[in-house]
């Protein structure tokens, strides 16, 4: 059974880290965030609450908080969260090296997840959302 609050915090905080890793948040990343929020049944209040919790943190503290939250999720949830991160990083047609470095560090070094599982995780498509 997933802890919905922890899952939401992990998902939204990783979105925050990945979308800003290359220094800019694209409009496609924002659209995918909307899809993610709707698909994962996250209210705007929950989303805004998590984002507010990161507003005054340094990048290092944001990273630590995200990793601690991810570690409290089970492997299936971690995999789905990283699948969303991968999708968001590719939203604008390419994955910036900073985004890939962050995702790699988290899935491989922090959580020891299988990349094939992340890639094969089925997520809703953006064109189904529009």
N, C-alpha and C positions, 0 to 999 in steps of 0.2 A: 504494500500500500504506500502510495506516495504522500509525502508531507507537502500539501499544496502551497503553503506559505513559503517553505524553503525552495520548492521547485520554482515558484514565481520569482523569488529574489535571485536565484541563480540564473534563470533565463534572462531576466531584465538586466541584471548587472553585467552578464557576459555580452549582451547586446551593446550596452554602453561602452564596454572596453573595446570590443571589436570594431564597432562603427566609428569610433574616434581614434583608432590606432594609427591611421595614416594622416591624421590631422584635420580631416574633413568628413562630415556626414553627408552622403549624397541623398538626393531625393528618392532614388530607388531603395536605398537602405531604410529610409523613413517609411516608404510604402510597405516594404517587407516587415518592418516593425509593426505596422498596423495589422497586417495579415497574421503575424505571430500572436499579437495580443488577442485578436478575435478567435483564431484557431485554438489557442490554449486557454480560452475563457478567462482572460485576465481583465479585470475592470480598469478603467482609466484611473480610478483612485489608487488601486494597487500599484499600477505602473508608475504613477506620479510619486507615490510614497517611496518606492524603491529608488527611483531616480533622485528624489530629494535627499535620501540617505547617503548618496554618493557625491552630492554637490560640493561639499566642503572637504572632501578627502583628497589626498595626494594620489597620484597615479599608482604609487607603490601600495598605499593603504587600500585603494579600490581593488587592486589585484588580489591582495591578501584576503580581503573580505569576500571577494567572489570565490576564491579557491576554497576558503573555509565553508562557504555555503554549498558549493558543488560537492565537497567531500561528504556532506550530510545526505546527499541524494544517492539513490541506488544506481547501479550501473546502467540500467535501461533509461532512467531519467537523465543521467549524465550524457549518455549517447545521444539522446534526442536533443538536449540542450546544445551539444557541440554540432549536431547536424544543422540546427538553426543558425549557429554562429558561422558555419561554413557557407550556408545559403546567403546570409547577410553580407559576408565578406565578398561574395561573388555577385552581389546585386547589381553593381554598376558595370558588369561585363568582364571584370578581371579582379583578381585578388592581389591587393598590394602586399609587398614583401613584409611590411610591418604586421598586417593582419594575419598572414600565414604564419609568421614567427610566433605570434601570440597564440594562435589556435594550436600549432604544433606543440609548443611548450606546455599548454594545458592538457591536451588529450594524451600526449605521449609521456611527458616527464612528470606531470603532476598526478594524473589520474590513471595512466597506463591503459588507455582504451585502445581498441582495435579500429584503425582507420576504415577498414572495409565495413565494419558495423555502422560507423558514422555515415559513410557514403551511401549505404543501402537503406538507411532510415527514411521511411516515406513521410514526406511533409506535404501539406497542401501547396498547390501551385498558385503563383500570383495571378495568372490570367483567370483562374477560377474565382478569384476574389474581386476582380475589377468589374 
